[in-house]
């Protein structure tokens, strides 16, 4: 069972990266410049784009939700990827200060999260071709205003 769950997660991760890359994010902005400057100041010359940063954060959250994706919801890789993106954005919106705090403190991150929500999550779960595929996600996430 462990190996099947690991296999599923390894299928989900590239789908998350693909969706995040296709969300229309500004890849280089004040947020990425700040992150990259901090890394450079510490001697690390790695440069990250917004898609890379968000993909990594969502993938970490996917790992944390692996039992929900695998055992409770029994998702396939595509469903798991959309759930992971939606759950990540929703959890940020429910945190202290929510999206308004993110918008005030980091408008570029807010913009990226809105694009992920609108261009990926809402688009996928409301697509007429996906009615059965994402019925539970539609019921759970559609009414959330990000």
N, C-alpha and C positions, 0 to 999 in steps of 0.2 A: 504494500500500500504506500509506503514512504516513497518508493521510487516512482510510482505513478503520479503522486502529488508533486514531486520534484520535477517530473517531466512536464506536467501541466504548467507549473510556474515558469519553467524555461521556455514554454511556448507563449505564455502571457507577456513576458518582458519585452520581446521585440515588437509585439503588437502595440504595447504602450508607447514605446519609442516612436513607432510609425505614426500613431495617432497624434502624439505631441508634436512631432515634426510637421504634420499636415494641418495643424490648428491655425496657422497664419500668425505665429508669434513674431514679434520683433526680436531677432536673435541677439543683437547687441544693443544694449540700452544702459541707463545709469546703474541699474541693479547689477548687470553682468560686469560692467566696468569696475564697480566697487568690489565685487567678489574677486575678480581677476587681479585687481590692484593689491588687495589683501594677500592673496596667494603670492604674488610677485614680491611683495615686501618681506615675506617670510622665506624667500629663496626658491619658491616653486614657480616655474615658468609656465605651468599648465594654464591654458585659456579655455574657459567654458562658455557655451552659448546658453541662451535661456532654455531651449529645448533640452539640452543635456542636463541642466540643473533640475528642471521640473521632472524629467523622466526619472532621474535618480531618486528624487524625493518620493515620487509615486511608486516606484519599484520597491522602495523600503516599506512603504505603507502596504503594498501588496503582500510582502512577506509577512507582515504583522497580521494581515487578514486571511492568511492562507487556509486556515481551518474553516472560515466562513465560506470562502470560495469553493473549497474542495468538498468538505463534509456537509455543511448546512445547505448550501445553495446548489451544489453539484453543477457548477458552470463549466462550459467549455472555454477554450482559451480566449475567444473574442468576447464572450460575455464577461469573463473574469477581468479582461482589460478595461472594458467600459465601466464595470462596477468599480474597479480600483480607481480610475480617474474620477468618477462621480463621488465616491466615498472620500477621497482625498480633499477635493474641493469643498464638499459639504462639511467635513470636519473642520476645515479652516474657517468656514463661514460661521460655525457654531462656537468657535473659540472666543476667548475674551476680546471684546470689541468687534469681533466678526470681520466681515469684508470692509466695513467702513474704516476700521483701524488700519487694515492693510492698504486701503486706498489712500488714507491720509499719510501713512508712513512710507509707502513705497508704491507710487502710482504705476510703475512699470510691472511690478509683480501682480498688482490688481488687474491690470489690462491683460496680462497673460492668462490669469486664472479665468477671467470673463470669457476670453476667446476659447479656452479649453472647454468651458461649460457650454457655451453657445454653439461653437463650431464642431464640437465632437460629441459631447454627452447628449445635449438636446437634439441635435441633428440625427444621431443614431437611434435614439429611443423613440423618436416621433416619425421616423422614416416608415412609410406604409409597407415597405418590403420586410420590415423587422417587427411587425406587430406582435407576433407570437414569441419571437426570440427575446425581446426585452420587455414583455408585459409586466413582470414584477418590478423591473427598474423604472418603468414609466410610472407605475403607481407610487413608487417610493420617492422618486427624484423630480418628477415633472413640476410639481407645485412649489418647489424651492426656488426662491428668488435670489439669485446671486448678483 
